[in-house]
Amino acid sequence: MDVFWTLPPVTRTIATAAVVVSALGYAGILELMQFVYIPQYVFTVSMLPQVWRAITAFFITKPKFGIIMDPYFLYQYGSGLERESSRFSQPGDFFVYTVFLGSFIVALAGHILGGMTFLAALSLGYAYTYAQDNPTRQVTFFIITFDAKFLPFALLFMTLILDGPEQTMTQATGLIAAHMFDFLTRIWPTFGGGTNYITTPQTVKRWFGARPGARQERSYGFAQQGGGAAEPPSAGRTTGAQWGPGRRLGD
């Protein structure tokens, strides 16, 4: 349990919830239809709105082997970002990013495409942002090794082969959501002269332990909260992994 609580909090929570909810559902203990996204049950005045469906729809995996593999892929790509990415250097940044992706996926996949579960789309969104941060890093996908920039398309191709075009289109909304986040927070402000309006509120930062002078360890050094004495940067090193993100820098 001590090791569990040291894992990145956002991806740890989503992956664990996906394993628990899906395993209980496919075992017949829970009724998964109470957890999938159905807009008519969320946006209604004829009964109590079942707003939890907008969240729990991200906790349902594919059956059988998917109970292991879907959360595994999500954790690999998500934890790589949550731990290492300079985009999310402050406490709560990755949570805001995940909320943005989730909201966009629900709007596109849930309301336009009629999708009911969104875990695969969120995993693809994480994989796309990971690939943007590490385009030339070598990743191993099953038995094939290639540059990370091709990773999102490998995931889409696998879904197309195994689940068909409808599920592929639903999953692709995660890529669109992640690209929109990249456009609004990096491309438009940097190259278009626009303003980045997607910021992390102080309340959210406090949820994730931010306080004046606190130091947040990162794989490339650390992020320093305002109000504390400056400390010299530290050299970071990550450990390696064969699946998902592949080999880490520094190995």
PAZAPA-4460 file (N, C-alpha, C; in steps of 0.05 Angstrom, whole numbers, plus 32768, in hexadecimal, padded with zeros to 4 digits):
% residues 251
    n_x    n_y    n_z   ca_x   ca_y   ca_z    c_x    c_y    c_z   seq   type   mol
   8010   7FE8   8000   8000   8000   8000   8011   8019   8000     1      M     A
   8029   8018   800D   803A   802F   800D   8043   8036   7FF0     2      D     A
   8049   8021   7FE1   8050   8025   7FC5   8039   8031   7FB5     3      V     A
   8021   8027   7FBA   800A   8031   7FAB   8006   804F   7FAF     4      F     A
   8009   8059   7FC7   8005   8075   7FCC   801B   8087   7FC2     5      W     A
   8031   807B   7FB9   8046   808B   7FAD   8043   808E   7F8F     6      T     A
   8030   807F   7F83   802B   8081   7F66   801D   809B   7F60     7      L     A
   8020   80A5   7F46   8013   80BE   7F3E   7FF5   80BD   7F44     8      P     A
   7FEA   80D1   7F52   7FCF   80CE   7F5D   7FB8   80CD   7F49     9      P     A
   7FBA   80DC   7F33   7FA4   80DC   7F20   7FA2   80C2   7F11    10      V     A
   7FB8   80BA   7F04   7FB7   80A1   7EF5   7FB4   8089   7F08    11      T     A
   7FBF   808A   7F20   7FBB   8075   7F33   7F9D   8071   7F39    12      R     A
   7F8F   8087   7F3D   7F73   8086   7F45   7F62   807B   7F2E    13      T     A
   7F67   8085   7F16   7F56   807D   7EFF   7F5B   805F   7EF8    14      I     A
   7F75   8057   7EF8   7F7B   803B   7EF2   7F6F   8028   7F07    15      A     A
   7F71   802F   7F20   7F67   801E   7F35   7F48   801C   7F33    16      T     A
   7F3B   8033   7F2F   7F1E   8033   7F2D   7F15   8022   7F15    17      A     A
   7F24   8024   7EFF   7F1D   8014   7EE7   7F1F   7FF6   7EED    18      A     A
   7F34   7FEE   7EFB   7F37   7FD1   7F01   7F20   7FC8   7F13    19      V     A
   7F1A   7FD8   7F28   7F06   7FD0   7F3C   7EEA   7FCF   7F30    20      V     A
   7EE2   7FE5   7F23   7EC7   7FE7   7F18   7EC3   7FD2   7F02    21      V     A
   7ED6   7FCF   7EF0   7ED3   7FBC   7EDA   7ED3   7F9F   7EE4    22      S     A
   7EE5   7F98   7EF7   7EE6   7F7D   7F01   7ECC   7F76   7F0F    23      A     A
   7EC2   7F88   7F1F   7EA8   7F82   7F2D   7E91   7F81   7F19    24      L     A
   7E92   7F92   7F05   7E7D   7F92   7EF1   7E7C   7F78   7EE0    25      G     A
   7E93   7F70   7ED6   7E94   7F58   7EC6   7E90   7F3E   7ED7    26      Y     A
   7E94   7F41   7EF1   7E8F   7F2A   7F03   7E71   7F29   7F0A    27      A     A
   7E61   7F3C   7F02   7E45   7F3D   7F08   7E3E   7F48   7F23    28      G     A
   7E51   7F54   7F31   7E4C   7F60   7F4B   7E40   7F7C   7F48    29      I     A
   7E4A   7F8B   7F35   7E3F   7FA5   7F2E   7E31   7FA5   7F13    30      L     A
   7E1E   7FB6   7F10   7E10   7FB9   7EF6   7E1D   7FD0   7EE7    31      E     A
   7E2D   7FC9   7ED3   7E3D   7FDD   7EC5   7E2C   7FF1   7EB6    32      L     A
   7E13   7FEA   7EB0   7E02   7FFE   7EA2   7DFC   8016   7EB4    33      M     A
   7E01   8013   7ECE   7DFD   802A   7EE0   7E15   803D   7EDF    34      Q     A
   7E2B   8035   7ED1   7E43   8044   7ED1   7E4A   8050   7EB6    35      F     A
   7E3F   8045   7EA0   7E45   804F   7E85   7E37   806A   7E81    36      V     A
   7E41   8078   7E6C   7E37   8093   7E67   7E1E   8092   7E55    37      Y     A
   7E08   809C   7E5F   7DEE   809E   7E50   7DE4   80BA   7E54    38      I     A
   7DE6   80CB   7E40   7DDF   80E8   7E44   7DC4   80ED   7E4F    39      P     A
   7DB0   80DC   7E47   7D95   80E0   7E50   7D92   80DC   7E6E    40      Q     A
   7DA4   80CE   7E7B   7DA3   80CA   7E97   7DB3   80DF   7EA6    41      Y     A
   7DC5   80ED   7E98   7DD6   8101   7EA4   7DC8   811D   7EA3    42      V     A
   7DBE   8123   7E8B   7DB1   813D   7E87   7D93   8138   7E86    43      F     A
   7D86   8139   7E9E   7D6A   8133   7EA0   7D5E   8142   7EB7    44      T     A
   7D44   8148   7EB5   7D36   8155   7ECC   7D1F   8142   7ED5    45      V     A
   7D1C   812C   7EC7   7D06   8119   7ECE   7D0E   8107   7EE6    46      S     A
   7D28   8106   7EEC   7D31   80F7   7F03   7D4B   8103   7F0C    47      M     A
   7D57   80F8   7F21   7D70   8102   7F2B   7D86   80FE   7F16    48      L     A
   7D94   8113   7F0D   7DA9   810F   7EF9   7DBF   80FD   7F03    49      P     A
   7DC6   80E9   7EF2   7DDB   80D6   7EFA   7DF6   80E0   7EEF    50      Q     A
   7DFF   80F6   7EFC   7E17   8104   7EF2   7E30   80F4   7EF6    51      V     A
   7E2F   80DF   7F07   7E47   80CF   7F0B   7E4F   80C0   7EF2    52      W     A
   7E3D   80BC   7EDF   7E43   80AE   7EC7   7E58   80BB   7EB6    53      R     A
   7E5A   80D6   7EB8   7E6F   80E4   7EA9   7E8B   80DE   7EB3    54      A     A
   7E8D   80D3   7ECB   7EA6   80CC   7ED7   7EAB   80AD   7ED5    55      I     A
   7E96   809E   7EDD   7E9A   8081   7EDE   7E9C   8074   7EC3    56      T     A
   7E94   8082   7EAD   7E98   8078   7E93   7EB6   8075   7E8B    57      A     A
   7EC7   8082   7E9B   7EE4   8080   7E97   7EF0   8068   7EA7    58      F     A
   7EDF   805A   7EB5   7EE8   8044   7EC7   7EE1   8029   7EBC    59      F     A
   7ED8   8027   7EA3   7ECF   800D   7E99   7EE1   8004   7E82    60      I     A
   7EED   7FED   7E85   7F00   7FE2   7E72   7EF1   7FCF   7E5F    61      T     A
   7F00   7FC5   7E4C   7EF5   7FAF   7E3C   7EF5   7F96   7E4E    62      K     A
   7EE5   7F81   7E46   7EE4   7F69   7E57   7EFD   7F58   7E55    63      P     A
   7EFE   7F44   7E66   7F13   7F30   7E66   7F2F   7F3C   7E6A    64      K     A
   7F41   7F39   7E56   7F5C   7F42   7E59   7F5D   7F61   7E5A    65      F     A
   7F48   7F6E   7E51   7F48   7F8B   7E51   7F47   7F97   7E6D    66      G     A
   7F3E   7F87   7E81   7F3E   7F91   7E9D   7F5A   7F96   7EA6    67      I     A
   7F6E   7F88   7E9B   7F8A   7F8D   7EA2   7F97   7FA1   7E8F    68      I     A
   7F93   7F9C   7E75   7FA2   7FAC   7E62   7F99   7FC9   7E60    69      M     A
   7F7F   7FCE   7E61   7F76   7FEA   7E5E   7F80   7FFC   7E74    70      D     A
   7F7D   7FF4   7E8E   7F89   8005   7EA3   7FA8   8006   7EA2    71      P     A
   7FB4   7FF0   7E98   7FD1   7FF0   7E96   7FDB   8005   7E82    72      Y     A
   7FCF   8006   7E6A   7FD7   801A   7E56   7FD1   8036   7E61    73      F     A
   7FBA   803A   7E6D   7FB4   8055   7E77   7FC8   805D   7E8C    74      L     A
   7FCF   804B   7E9E   7FE3   8052   7EB3   7FFE   8057   7EA8    75      Y     A
   8007   8048   7E94   8022   804B   7E89   8024   8067   7E7C    76      Q     A
   8012   806F   7E6C   8014   8088   7E5E   800E   809F   7E71    77      Y     A
   7FF9   809C   7E82   7FF2   80B1   7E94   8007   80B7   7EA9    78      G     A
   8012   80A2   7EB5   8026   80A6   7ECA   8040   80B1   7EBF    79      S     A
   8046   80AA   7EA5   805D   80B6   7E99   805B   80D4   7E97    80      G     A
   8042   80DE   7E90   803D   80FA   7E8F   803D   8107   7EAB    81      L     A
   802E   80FA   7EBD   802A   8105   7ED7   8044   8108   7EE7    82      E     A
   8057   80F6   7EE2   8070   80F6   7EEF   8085   8108   7EE1    83      R     A
   8085   8107   7EC7   809C   8112   7EB8   8097   812B   7EA8    84      E     A
   807F   812F   7E9E   807B   8144   7E8B   807E   8160   7E96    85      S     A
   808D   8171   7E88   8090   818D   7E91   8077   819D   7E8D    86      S     A
   8064   8192   7E7E   804A   81A0   7E7B   803B   81A1   7E95    87      R     A
   8040   818D   7EA7   8030   818B   7EC0   8043   818D   7ED7    88      F     A
   8051   81A3   7ED9   8066   81A7   7EED   805B   81AF   7F08    89      S     A
   8042   81B9   7F09   8037   81C2   7F23   8022   81AE   7F2C    90      Q     A
   801E   81AC   7F47   8009   819A   7F51   7FEE   81A0   7F46    91      P     A
   7FE0   818C   7F3D   7FC5   8190   7F32   7FC4   8194   7F14    92      G     A
   7FDB   819A   7F07   7FDB   819F   7EEA   7FD0   8187   7EDB    93      D     A
   7FDA   816F   7EE2   7FD2   8157   7ED4   7FB4   8151   7ED9    94      F     A
   7FAA   8158   7EF0   7F8E   8154   7EF6   7F7D   8166   7EE3    95      F     A
   7F85   817F   7EE0   7F76   8192   7ECF   7F77   8187   7EB2    96      V     A
   7F8E   817E   7EA9   7F91   8172   7E8F   7F7E   815B   7E8B    97      Y     A
   7F7C   8149   7E9F   7F6B   8132   7E9D   7F4E   813A   7E9C    98      T     A
   7F46   814E   7EAC   7F2A   8158   7EAC   7F24   8164   7E90    99      V     A
   7F36   8172   7E85   7F32   817E   7E6A   7F2D   8167   7E56   100      F     A
   7F3F   8153   7E56   7F3C   813D   7E43   7F22   812F   7E48   101      L     A
   7F1B   8129   7E61   7F03   811B   7E67   7EEA   812A   7E5D   102      G     A
   7EE9   8144   7E62   7ED2   8154   7E59   7ECF   8154   7E3B   103      S     A
   7EE6   8157   7E2D   7EE5   8157   7E10   7EDD   813C   7E05   104      F     A
   7EE7   8126   7E11   7EDF   810B   7E08   7EC2   8106   7E0D   105      I     A
   7EB7   810E   7E24   7E9A   810B   7E29   7E8A   811A   7E14   106      V     A
   7E92   8132   7E0E   7E83   8142   7DFB   7E83   8135   7DDF   107      A     A
   7E9B   812C   7DD6   7E9D   8121   7DBB   7E93   8104   7DBA   108      L     A
   7E9F   80F3   7DCA   7E98   80D7   7DC9   7E7D   80D1   7DD4   109      A     A
   7E75   80DE   7DEA   7E5B   80D8   7DF7   7E43   80E4   7DE9   110      G     A
   7E46   80FD   7DDF   7E2F   810B   7DD4   7E2E   810A   7DB5   111      H     A
   7E45   810A   7DA8   7E45   810A   7D8B   7E46   80ED   7D80   112      I     A
   7E57   80DC   7D8C   7E5B   80C1   7D81   7E4B   80AC   7D90   113      L     A
   7E3F   80B4   7DA6   7E2E   80A1   7DB5   7E3E   808C   7DC5   114      G     A
   7E57   8092   7DCB   7E67   8080   7DDB   7E5D   807F   7DF8   115      G     A
   7E62   8068   7E05   7E59   8064   7E20   7E6F   8060   7E34   116      M     A
   7E87   8058   7E2B   7E9F   8055   7E3C   7EB6   8064   7E2F   117      T     A
   7EC8   806F   7E40   7EDC   8081   7E35   7EF9   807C   7E3F   118      F     A
   7EFE   8065   7E4C   7F18   8060   7E56   7F2D   805F   7E3F   119      L     A
   7F27   8052   7E29   7F3A   8050   7E13   7F40   806B   7E07   120      A     A
   7F2C   807D   7E06   7F31   8097   7DFB   7F43   80A7   7E0D   121      A     A
   7F40   80A5   7E27   7F51   80B3   7E3A   7F6E   80A8   7E38   122      L     A
   7F71   808E   7E36   7F8C   8082   7E32   7F99   808D   7E19   123      S     A
   7F8A   808F   7E04   7F95   8099   7DEB   7F9D   80B7   7DEE   124      L     A
   7F8D   80C6   7DFC   7F94   80E2   7E01   7FAF   80E4   7E10   125      G     A
   7FB2   80D4   7E25   7FCC   80D3   7E33   7FE2   80CB   7E20   126      Y     A
   7FDE   80B6   7E10   7FF3   80AD   7DFE   7FFA   80C2   7DEA   127      A     A
   7FE7   80D2   7DE0   7FED   80E7   7DCD   7FFE   80FC   7DD9   128      Y     A
   7FF8   8105   7DF1   8008   811A   7DFF   8023   810F   7E05   129      T     A
   8025   80F6   7E0E   803F   80E9   7E13   8050   80E9   7DFA   130      Y     A
   8044   80E3   7DE3   8052   80E2   7DCA   805B   80FE   7DC2   131      A     A
   804B   8112   7DC8   8053   812E   7DC1   806B   8136   7DD2   132      Q     A
   806C   812D   7DEB   8083   8134   7DFC   809C   8124   7DF5   133      D     A
   8098   810C   7DEB   80AF   80F9   7DE7   80AE   80ED   7DCB   134      N     A
   80AE   80FD   7DB6   80A9   80F2   7D9B   80BD   80DD   7D91   135      P     A
   80D6   80DF   7D9A   80EA   80CC   7D90   80F2   80B7   7DA5   136      T     A
   80E5   80B7   7DBC   80EB   80A1   7DCF   80E0   8087   7DC5   137      R     A
   80F0   8072   7DC8   80E8   8058   7DBF   80D4   804B   7DD2   138      Q     A
   80BE   8041   7DC7   80AA   8033   7DD7   80A7   8017   7DCC   139      V     A
   80A0   8005   7DDD   809A   7FE9   7DD5   807D   7FE4   7DD8   140      T     A
   806F   7FDF   7DC2   8053   7FD9   7DC2   804F   7FBC   7DBB   141      F     A
   8049   7FAC   7DCF   8049   7F8F   7DCC   8066   7F86   7DC4   142      F     A
   806B   7F7E   7DAB   8086   7F75   7DA4   8093   7F88   7D90   143      I     A
   8086   7F9F   7D8A   8090   7FB1   7D76   809B   7FCA   7D84   144      I     A
   80B3   7FD3   7D7B   80BF   7FEB   7D86   80C0   8001   7D71   145      T     A
   80B7   8019   7D79   80B7   802F   7D66   80B7   8049   7D76   146      F     A
   80B9   8060   7D67   80B9   807A   7D74   809E   8080   7D81   147      D     A
   809F   808E   7D98   8086   8093   7DA7   8072   80A4   7D96   148      A     A
   807B   80B3   7D83   8069   80C3   7D73   8054   80B3   7D64   149      K     A
   805A   8099   7D60   8047   8087   7D52   8035   8078   7D65   150      F     A
   8039   807C   7D7F   802A   806C   7D93   800B   8070   7D92   151      L     A
   8001   8089   7D90   7FE4   808C   7D8F   7FD7   807E   7D77   152      P     A
   7FE5   807E   7D60   7FDA   8071   7D48   7FDC   8053   7D4B   153      F     A
   7FF0   8048   7D59   7FF1   802C   7D5E   7FD9   8023   7D6F   154      A     A
   7FD2   8033   7D83   7FBB   802D   7D94   7FA1   802D   7D84   155      L     A
   7F9E   8041   7D73   7F86   8043   7D63   7F84   802B   7D50   156      L     A
   7F9B   8024   7D44   7F9B   800D   7D31   7F93   7FF3   7D40   157      F     A
   7F9D   7FF0   7D58   7F96   7FD8   7D67   7F79   7FD7   7D6D   158      M     A
   7F6D   7FEE   7D75   7F50   7FEF   7D7A   7F40   7FEA   7D61   159      T     A
   7F49   7FF4   7D4A   7F3B   7FEF   7D31   7F3B   7FD2   7D2A   160      L     A
   7F51   7FC4   7D2F   7F52   7FA7   7D28   7F41   7F97   7D3C   161      I     A
   7F43   7F9E   7D55   7F35   7F8D   7D6A   7F18   7F94   7D6E   162      L     A
   7F11   7FAE   7D6C   7EF6   7FB7   7D74   7EE6   7FC4   7D5E   163      D     A
   7EF3   7FCA   7D48   7EE3   7FD6   7D31   7EE4   7FF4   7D30   164      G     A
   7EDA   8000   7D1B   7EDC   801D   7D16   7ECC   802E   7D2A   165      P     A
   7EB6   8024   7D35   7EA6   8034   7D47   7EB5   803A   7D61   166      E     A
   7EC1   8025   7D6C   7ED1   8029   7D84   7EEA   8039   7D7F   167      Q     A
   7EF5   8036   7D67   7F0D   8046   7D5F   7F06   8064   7D5F   168      T     A
   7EEF   806B   7D54   7EE7   8087   7D53   7EE3   8092   7D6F   169      M     A
   7ED7   8082   7D80   7ED3   808B   7D9C   7EEE   808F   7DAA   170      T     A
   7F01   807C   7DA6   7F1B   807F   7DB2   7F2A   8097   7DA6   171      Q     A
   7F26   809D   7D8D   7F34   80B4   7D80   7F2D   80CF   7D8C   172      A     A
   7F16   80D0   7D9A   7F0F   80EA   7DA7   7F24   80F1   7DBC   173      T     A
   7F32   80DE   7DC8   7F47   80E3   7DDB   7F5E   80F2   7DCE   174      G     A
   7F65   80E9   7DB6   7F7B   80F7   7DA7   7F73   8113   7DA1   175      L     A
   7F5A   8117   7D98   7F50   8132   7D92   7F51   8144   7DAA   176      I     A
   7F48   8139   7DC1   7F48   8148   7DDA   7F64   8150   7DE2   177      A     A
   7F77   813D   7DE1   7F92   8143   7DE8   7F9F   8157   7DD6   178      A     A
   7F99   8156   7DBC   7FA3   816A   7DA9   7F98   8185   7DAF   179      H     A
   7F7E   8186   7DB6   7F72   81A0   7DBC   7F7F   81AC   7DD5   180      M     A
   7F85   819C   7DE9   7F93   81A6   7E00   7FAE   81B1   7DF9   181      F     A
   7FBD   81A2   7DE8   7FD7   81AB   7DDF   7FD5   81C6   7DCF   182      D     A
   7FC1   81C8   7DBF   7FBD   81E0   7DAF   7FB7   81F8   7DC1   183      F     A
   7FA5   81F4   7DD5   7F9C   820B   7DE6   7FB2   8213   7DFA   184      L     A
   7FC2   8200   7E03   7FD5   8206   7E18   7FF2   820B   7E0E   185      T     A
   7FF8   8202   7DF6   8014   8204   7DEC   8015   8211   7DD0   186      R     A
   8008   8206   7DBD   800B   820F   7DA1   8000   822C   7D9E   187      I     A
   7FE7   8230   7DA6   7FDB   824B   7DA2   7FE9   8260   7DB3   188      W     A
   7FF0   825C   7DCC   7FFE   8271   7DDB   801A   8276   7DD1   189      P     A
   8028   8260   7DC8   8044   8263   7DC0   8047   826E   7DA3   190      T     A
   8037   8263   7D91   803B   826B   7D75   8026   827D   7D6A   191      F     A
   800F   827F   7D78   7FF9   8290   7D6E   7FF5   82A9   7D7E   192      G     A
   8005   82AD   7D93   8002   82C5   7DA3   7FEA   82C5   7DB4   193      G     A
   7FDD   82AE   7DB8   7FC5   82AD   7DC9   7FCB   82AA   7DE6   194      G     A
   7FB5   82A7   7DF6   7FB8   82A5   7E13   7FAF   8289   7E1B   195      T     A
   7FBE   827D   7E2D   7FB7   8263   7E38   7FA3   8267   7E4F   196      N     A
   7F8A   8260   7E4B   7F76   8263   7E60   7F72   824A   7E71   197      Y     A
   7F80   8235   7E6A   7F7E   821C   7E7A   7F94   821C   7E8F   198      I     A
   7F8D   8225   7EA7   7FA0   8226   7EBD   7F95   8215   7ED4   199      T     A
   7FA7   820F   7EE6   7F9F   81FF   7EFE   7F97   8212   7F14   200      T     A
   7F7E   8210   7F1E   7F76   8221   7F34   7F85   821B   7F4E   201      P     A
   7F88   822F   7F5E   7F97   822C   7F78   7F8A   8216   7F89   202      Q     A
   7F6F   8215   7F88   7F61   8200   7F98   7F6A   81E4   7F8F   203      T     A
   7F6C   81E0   7F75   7F75   81C6   7F6B   7F92   81C0   7F73   204      V     A
   7FA3   81D5   7F72   7FBF   81D1   7F7A   7FC0   81C9   7F97   205      K     A
   7FAF   81D4   7FA8   7FAF   81CD   7FC4   7FA6   81B0   7FC8   206      R     A
   7F93   81A7   7FB7   7F8A   818C   7FB9   7FA1   8178   7FB6   207      W     A
   7FB5   8180   7FA5   7FCB   816F   7F9F   7FE4   8176   7FAF   208      F     A
   7FE0   8185   7FC5   7FF5   8189   7FD8   8007   81A1   7FD4   209      G     A
   7FFF   81B3   7FC2   8010   81CB   7FBD   800F   81DD   7FD6   210      A     A
   8026   81E8   7FDD   8027   81FC   7FF2   8040   820D   7FED   211      R     A
   8040   8226   7FF7   8057   8237   7FF2   8071   822A   7FFA   212      P     A
   8084   822B   7FE8   809F   8220   7FEE   80A1   8202   7FEB   213      G     A
   808B   81F4   7FE3   808C   81D7   7FE0   809A   81D0   7FC6   214      A     A
   80A9   81BA   7FC7   80B8   81B1   7FB0   80AB   8197   7FA6   215      R     A
   80A4   8197   7F8C   8099   817F   7F7F   80AE   8172   7F6F   216      Q     A
   80B5   8159   7F76   80C9   814B   7F67   80BF   8143   7F4B   217      E     A
   80D1   8147   7F37   80CB   813F   7F1C   80E3   812E   7F12   218      R     A
   80DF   811F   7EFD   80F4   810F   7EF2   810B   811F   7EE6   219      S     A
   8104   8138   7EDE   8118   814A   7ED2   8122   815F   7EE6   220      Y     A
   811B   815D   7F00   8122   8170   7F14   810C   8173   7F28   221      G     A
   8103   818C   7F2D   80EC   8191   7F3F   80DF   81AB   7F37   222      F     A
   80C6   81AE   7F41   80B7   81C7   7F3E   80B5   81D4   7F59   223      A     A
   80BB   81EE   7F5B   80BB   81FC   7F75   80A3   820E   7F76   224      Q     A
   8093   820B   7F8C   807D   821D   7F91   8087   8238   7F9B   225      Q     A
   8079   824D   7F95   8081   8267   7F9E   8081   826A   7FBC   226      G     A
   8093   827B   7FC7   8093   8281   7FE3   80A8   8272   7FF3   227      G     A
   80B7   8260   7FE6   80CC   8252   7FF4   80E7   8259   7FE9   228      G     A
   80FC   8250   7FF8   8117   8256   7FEF   811E   8244   7FD7   229      A     A
   812D   8250   7FC5   8134   8241   7FAC   8148   822C   7FB3   230      A     A
   8146   8216   7FA5   8159   8200   7FA9   8165   81F9   7F8E   231      E     A
   817E   81EF   7F8E   818B   81E9   7F75   817D   81D2   7F67   232      P     A
   817B   81D2   7F4D   816E   81BC   7F3F   817C   81A2   7F42   233      P     A
   816D   818D   7F42   8179   8172   7F45   8176   8163   7F2C   234      S     A
   818A   8152   7F27   8189   8141   7F0F   8175   812B   7F14   235      A     A
   8165   8125   7EFF   8151   8111   7F02   8157   80F9   7EF1   236      G     A
   814D   80E3   7EF9   8151   80CA   7EEA   8138   80B9   7EED   237      R     A
   812F   80AE   7ED7   8118   809D   7ED8   8120   8080   7ED3   238      T     A
   810F   806E   7EDA   8114   8052   7ED6   8108   8049   7EBC   239      T     A
   8110   8033   7EB2   8107   802A   7E98   80EE   801A   7E99   240      G     A
   80E1   8017   7E82   80C9   8007   7E7F   80C7   7FFD   7E63   241      A     A
   80BF   7FE5   7E5F   80BE   7FDA   7E44   80A3   7FDF   7E37   242      Q     A
   808D   7FDC   7E46   8072   7FE0   7E3A   806B   7FFD   7E3B   243      W     A
   8057   8004   7E2A   804C   801F   7E2A   8061   8033   7E23   244      G     A
   8068   8045   7E36   807B   805A   7E2F   8096   8050   7E26   245      P     A
   809E   8037   7E2C   80B7   802C   7E22   80CE   8034   7E35   246      G     A
   80E6   8037   7E2A   80FD   803C   7E3A   80FD   805A   7E43   247      R     A
   8103   805E   7E5C   8105   8079   7E67   811F   8086   7E60   248      R     A
   8120   80A0   7E5F   8139   80AE   7E5B   814B   80A9   7E73   249      L     A
   8164   80A6   7E6E   8177   80A3   7E84   8180   8086   7E87   250      G     A
   8172   8073   7E79   817B   8057   7E7B   8193   8053   7E69   251      D     A
***
